[in-house]
Amino acid sequence: MSESPQVRPDVVAAIVSALKETDPSNLPTDATRAEKDAAKDQYLSSLVAGRAQRDRQARAWELLLTRSHDDPPSWAQLFDELPESSLAELGGLYDALPEGAQTEYVRRFGTPVTA
């Protein structure tokens, strides 16, 4: 029975960094197949997570911007215009809201409980 190779976190981090920066100059020359696979998995997972967060942010903006405005609206004005039906979903997207919207949400409804 063969032992699975040891994965060095610093090597995985260096590979992920090289992938993100698209700069192969800092790639470790002694990386094992297991370390390369772990780095690839970590890199792809971060891409998927980033995409999911951008989708959540886009949905939050869709809920907040219920109509066009001549001048930039305040957070209070945007929340005043929210339909009641959007509030629960907006609370579920709290972490994707911009800081000003989070502040206004907490002022009006308190910090939402996340699951």
C-alpha positions in Angstrom: 0.0 0.0 0.0 1.5 3.3 -1.0 1.1 6.5 1.0 -0.6 9.5 -0.6 1.9 12.3 -1.2 2.1 15.1 1.3 0.6 18.3 0.1 2.5 21.4 1.2 0.2 24.4 1.7 2.8 26.9 0.8 3.4 25.2 -2.6 -0.4 25.1 -3.2 -0.6 28.8 -2.3 2.3 29.7 -4.7 0.6 27.8 -7.6 -2.8 29.5 -6.9 -1.0 32.9 -6.7 0.7 32.2 -10.1 -2.7 31.3 -11.6 -4.4 34.4 -10.3 -1.7 36.7 -11.4 -1.1 34.8 -14.6 2.6 34.9 -13.8 4.4 31.6 -14.0 7.7 33.0 -12.9 7.0 32.1 -9.2 5.8 28.6 -9.9 7.5 26.1 -7.6 9.6 23.7 -9.7 9.2 20.8 -7.2 5.4 20.8 -7.0 3.9 17.3 -7.0 0.9 16.2 -9.0 -1.2 16.2 -5.8 -0.1 19.8 -5.1 -1.0 20.9 -8.6 -4.3 19.2 -8.4 -5.1 20.8 -5.0 -4.1 24.2 -6.4 -6.3 23.7 -9.4 -9.3 22.8 -7.2 -8.7 25.8 -4.9 -8.4 28.1 -7.8 -11.5 26.9 -9.6 -13.5 26.9 -6.3 -12.5 30.6 -5.8 -13.7 31.4 -9.3 -17.1 29.7 -8.7 -17.5 31.5 -5.3 -16.6 34.8 -6.9 -19.2 34.3 -9.6 -21.9 33.3 -7.1 -21.1 36.5 -5.1 -21.3 38.7 -8.2 -24.7 37.1 -9.1 -25.9 37.8 -5.5 -24.7 41.4 -5.8 -26.5 41.8 -9.1 -29.7 40.5 -7.7 -29.4 42.8 -4.7 -29.1 45.8 -7.1 -32.1 44.6 -9.0 -34.2 44.6 -5.9 -32.9 48.0 -4.7 -33.3 49.8 -8.0 -37.0 49.6 -8.5 -37.2 52.6 -10.9 -34.9 55.1 -12.6 -33.9 58.4 -10.9 -32.9 61.7 -12.3 -30.4 62.3 -9.5 -28.6 59.6 -7.5 -30.9 58.5 -4.8 -30.0 58.1 -1.1 -30.0 54.7 0.5 -33.0 55.8 2.6 -34.9 56.8 -0.6 -34.1 53.4 -2.2 -35.4 51.6 0.9 -38.5 53.8 1.0 -39.3 52.6 -2.6 -38.8 48.9 -1.9 -41.9 46.8 -2.3 -42.7 44.8 0.8 -42.3 41.6 -1.2 -38.6 42.3 -1.7 -37.6 42.7 1.9 -37.2 39.0 2.8 -35.1 38.3 -0.3 -33.0 41.4 0.4 -32.3 40.2 3.9 -31.1 37.0 2.4 -28.7 38.9 0.2 -27.5 41.1 3.1 -23.8 40.0 2.7 -23.9 41.0 -1.0 -25.3 44.5 -0.3 -23.0 47.5 -0.6 -21.9 49.0 2.8 -24.4 51.9 2.6 -27.3 49.5 1.9 -26.3 47.2 4.8 -26.2 50.2 7.1 -29.7 51.3 6.0 -31.0 47.7 6.2 -29.7 47.4 9.8 -31.2 50.8 10.7 -34.6 49.8 9.5 -34.8 46.1 10.2 -31.8 45.0 12.4 -29.1 42.7 11.3 -30.5 39.7 9.5 -30.0 36.2 10.9 -28.0 34.1 8.5 -28.4 30.4 8.2 
